[in-house]
Amino acid sequence: MSSDERTERQRDLRRRLRAAGKLFTPPRPDNPLPRDVVIELGRGFGTAVSEALEADRTLGGERRD
């Protein structure tokens, strides 16, 4: 599949999702942090974030409090 075909398929999918009311586009932050700052802030988290995401996926998004 060519890059153009892939791009067109993505556009078509987004059109269909938008028409069905199922496309969520998060709002862009007014003042996003620079990439290097975000990377530095994330240092030291180790595998905690990955493990939390995996647990969330395993539970199907249910909250565990």
mmCIF file of the C-alpha atoms, coordinates in Angstrom:
data_MODEL
# 
_entry.id   MODEL 
# 
loop_
_atom_site.group_PDB 
_atom_site.id 
_atom_site.type_symbol 
_atom_site.label_atom_id 
_atom_site.label_alt_id 
_atom_site.label_comp_id 
_atom_site.label_asym_id 
_atom_site.label_entity_id 
_atom_site.label_seq_id 
_atom_site.pdbx_PDB_ins_code 
_atom_site.Cartn_x 
_atom_site.Cartn_y 
_atom_site.Cartn_z 
_atom_site.occupancy 
_atom_site.B_iso_or_equiv 
_atom_site.pdbx_formal_charge 
_atom_site.auth_seq_id 
_atom_site.auth_comp_id 
_atom_site.auth_asym_id 
_atom_site.auth_atom_id 
_atom_site.pdbx_PDB_model_num 
ATOM 1  C CA . MET A 1 1  ? 0.000   0.000  0.000  1.00 0.00 ? 1  MET A CA 1 
ATOM 2  C CA . SER A 1 2  ? 1.418   3.370  -0.944 1.00 0.00 ? 2  SER A CA 1 
ATOM 3  C CA . SER A 1 3  ? 1.743   6.276  1.441  1.00 0.00 ? 3  SER A CA 1 
ATOM 4  C CA . ASP A 1 4  ? -0.982  8.152  -0.472 1.00 0.00 ? 4  ASP A CA 1 
ATOM 5  C CA . GLU A 1 5  ? -3.374  5.207  -0.180 1.00 0.00 ? 5  GLU A CA 1 
ATOM 6  C CA . ARG A 1 6  ? -2.693  4.892  3.533  1.00 0.00 ? 6  ARG A CA 1 
ATOM 7  C CA . THR A 1 7  ? -3.287  8.631  4.027  1.00 0.00 ? 7  THR A CA 1 
ATOM 8  C CA . GLU A 1 8  ? -6.562  8.463  2.115  1.00 0.00 ? 8  GLU A CA 1 
ATOM 9  C CA . ARG A 1 9  ? -7.706  5.450  4.168  1.00 0.00 ? 9  ARG A CA 1 
ATOM 10 C CA . GLN A 1 10 ? -6.927  7.373  7.373  1.00 0.00 ? 10 GLN A CA 1 
ATOM 11 C CA . ARG A 1 11 ? -8.883  10.397 6.119  1.00 0.00 ? 11 ARG A CA 1 
ATOM 12 C CA . ASP A 1 12 ? -11.823 8.197  5.166  1.00 0.00 ? 12 ASP A CA 1 
ATOM 13 C CA . LEU A 1 13 ? -11.801 6.514  8.578  1.00 0.00 ? 13 LEU A CA 1 
ATOM 14 C CA . ARG A 1 14 ? -11.766 9.894  10.329 1.00 0.00 ? 14 ARG A CA 1 
ATOM 15 C CA . ARG A 1 15 ? -14.651 11.113 8.162  1.00 0.00 ? 15 ARG A CA 1 
ATOM 16 C CA . ARG A 1 16 ? -16.714 8.060  9.050  1.00 0.00 ? 16 ARG A CA 1 
ATOM 17 C CA . LEU A 1 17 ? -15.890 8.320  12.765 1.00 0.00 ? 17 LEU A CA 1 
ATOM 18 C CA . ARG A 1 18 ? -16.750 12.035 12.781 1.00 0.00 ? 18 ARG A CA 1 
ATOM 19 C CA . ALA A 1 19 ? -20.052 11.356 10.982 1.00 0.00 ? 19 ALA A CA 1 
ATOM 20 C CA . ALA A 1 20 ? -20.880 8.679  13.567 1.00 0.00 ? 20 ALA A CA 1 
ATOM 21 C CA . GLY A 1 21 ? -20.034 11.025 16.450 1.00 0.00 ? 21 GLY A CA 1 
ATOM 22 C CA . LYS A 1 22 ? -17.235 8.734  17.609 1.00 0.00 ? 22 LYS A CA 1 
ATOM 23 C CA . LEU A 1 23 ? -14.179 10.819 16.822 1.00 0.00 ? 23 LEU A CA 1 
ATOM 24 C CA . PHE A 1 24 ? -12.553 12.402 19.840 1.00 0.00 ? 24 PHE A CA 1 
ATOM 25 C CA . THR A 1 25 ? -9.936  15.031 19.269 1.00 0.00 ? 25 THR A CA 1 
ATOM 26 C CA . PRO A 1 26 ? -8.443  16.257 22.528 1.00 0.00 ? 26 PRO A CA 1 
ATOM 27 C CA . PRO A 1 27 ? -8.094  20.011 22.834 1.00 0.00 ? 27 PRO A CA 1 
ATOM 28 C CA . ARG A 1 28 ? -4.616  21.353 22.196 1.00 0.00 ? 28 ARG A CA 1 
ATOM 29 C CA . PRO A 1 29 ? -3.025  22.987 25.227 1.00 0.00 ? 29 PRO A CA 1 
ATOM 30 C CA . ASP A 1 30 ? -2.510  26.736 25.025 1.00 0.00 ? 30 ASP A CA 1 
ATOM 31 C CA . ASN A 1 31 ? 1.073   26.552 26.260 1.00 0.00 ? 31 ASN A CA 1 
ATOM 32 C CA . PRO A 1 32 ? 2.487   23.041 25.789 1.00 0.00 ? 32 PRO A CA 1 
ATOM 33 C CA . LEU A 1 33 ? 5.768   22.221 27.462 1.00 0.00 ? 33 LEU A CA 1 
ATOM 34 C CA . PRO A 1 34 ? 8.777   21.733 25.217 1.00 0.00 ? 34 PRO A CA 1 
ATOM 35 C CA . ARG A 1 35 ? 9.564   18.107 24.410 1.00 0.00 ? 35 ARG A CA 1 
ATOM 36 C CA . ASP A 1 36 ? 12.873  18.100 26.279 1.00 0.00 ? 36 ASP A CA 1 
ATOM 37 C CA . VAL A 1 37 ? 11.156  19.406 29.427 1.00 0.00 ? 37 VAL A CA 1 
ATOM 38 C CA . VAL A 1 38 ? 8.514   16.682 29.253 1.00 0.00 ? 38 VAL A CA 1 
ATOM 39 C CA . ILE A 1 39 ? 11.186  14.024 28.809 1.00 0.00 ? 39 ILE A CA 1 
ATOM 40 C CA . GLU A 1 40 ? 13.102  15.371 31.795 1.00 0.00 ? 40 GLU A CA 1 
ATOM 41 C CA . LEU A 1 41 ? 9.943   15.438 33.929 1.00 0.00 ? 41 LEU A CA 1 
ATOM 42 C CA . GLY A 1 42 ? 9.327   11.781 33.067 1.00 0.00 ? 42 GLY A CA 1 
ATOM 43 C CA . ARG A 1 43 ? 12.769  10.623 34.150 1.00 0.00 ? 43 ARG A CA 1 
ATOM 44 C CA . GLY A 1 44 ? 12.673  8.364  37.152 1.00 0.00 ? 44 GLY A CA 1 
ATOM 45 C CA . PHE A 1 45 ? 9.230   6.911  36.484 1.00 0.00 ? 45 PHE A CA 1 
ATOM 46 C CA . GLY A 1 46 ? 10.808  3.674  35.307 1.00 0.00 ? 46 GLY A CA 1 
ATOM 47 C CA . THR A 1 47 ? 8.222   1.097  34.373 1.00 0.00 ? 47 THR A CA 1 
ATOM 48 C CA . ALA A 1 48 ? 5.500   2.485  36.668 1.00 0.00 ? 48 ALA A CA 1 
ATOM 49 C CA . VAL A 1 49 ? 3.655   4.258  33.860 1.00 0.00 ? 49 VAL A CA 1 
ATOM 50 C CA . SER A 1 50 ? 3.839   1.288  31.502 1.00 0.00 ? 50 SER A CA 1 
ATOM 51 C CA . GLU A 1 51 ? 2.636   -1.045 34.246 1.00 0.00 ? 51 GLU A CA 1 
ATOM 52 C CA . ALA A 1 52 ? -0.248  1.273  35.128 1.00 0.00 ? 52 ALA A CA 1 
ATOM 53 C CA . LEU A 1 53 ? -1.311  1.490  31.476 1.00 0.00 ? 53 LEU A CA 1 
ATOM 54 C CA . GLU A 1 54 ? -1.125  -2.278 31.109 1.00 0.00 ? 54 GLU A CA 1 
ATOM 55 C CA . ALA A 1 55 ? -3.211  -2.744 34.262 1.00 0.00 ? 55 ALA A CA 1 
ATOM 56 C CA . ASP A 1 56 ? -5.757  -0.267 32.924 1.00 0.00 ? 56 ASP A CA 1 
ATOM 57 C CA . ARG A 1 57 ? -5.968  -2.126 29.612 1.00 0.00 ? 57 ARG A CA 1 
ATOM 58 C CA . THR A 1 58 ? -6.323  -5.451 31.400 1.00 0.00 ? 58 THR A CA 1 
ATOM 59 C CA . LEU A 1 59 ? -9.202  -4.104 33.487 1.00 0.00 ? 59 LEU A CA 1 
ATOM 60 C CA . GLY A 1 60 ? -10.861 -2.607 30.420 1.00 0.00 ? 60 GLY A CA 1 
ATOM 61 C CA . GLY A 1 61 ? -10.574 0.926  31.709 1.00 0.00 ? 61 GLY A CA 1 
ATOM 62 C CA . GLU A 1 62 ? -12.387 0.267  35.007 1.00 0.00 ? 62 GLU A CA 1 
ATOM 63 C CA . ARG A 1 63 ? -11.249 2.432  37.889 1.00 0.00 ? 63 ARG A CA 1 
ATOM 64 C CA . ARG A 1 64 ? -9.563  0.748  40.837 1.00 0.00 ? 64 ARG A CA 1 
ATOM 65 C CA . ASP A 1 65 ? -9.623  3.032  43.866 1.00 0.00 ? 65 ASP A CA 1 
# 
